[in-house]
Amino acid sequence: MTTENFIRIFAGAVILLSLALGAEASPLFHSRYWLWLAAFVGANLFQFGFSGFCPLELILKRFGLKSCSQLHAQG
């Protein structure tokens, strides 16, 4: 798994979880403040698209995950 794939999976999971906890129609509803987490993740994805900087990617690289470009350079 590459860092790009993990970031997409992680961001999607966090957004779905925060929507489940923050939407009043959800059976898992806890508080509307959970919607702020979805907004934060969405804003991070937005700025990542323009700048290419993602804090989670730095953490994943320290744990040894490789990016797509690193995998293609090895092959």
Stockholm file with secondary structure:
# STOCKHOLM 1.0

chainA/1-75         MTTENFIRIFAGAVILLSLALGAEASPLFHSRYWLWLAAFVGANLFQFGFSGFCPLELILKRFGLKSCSQLHAQG
#=GR chainA/1-75 SS CBHHHHHHHHHHHHHHHHHHHHCTTSTTCCCGGGHHHHHHHHHHHHHHHHHCCCHHHHHHHHTTCBCHHHHHHHC
#=GC SS_cons        CBHHHHHHHHHHHHHHHHHHHHCTTSTTCCCGGGHHHHHHHHHHHHHHHHHCCCHHHHHHHHTTCBCHHHHHHHC
//
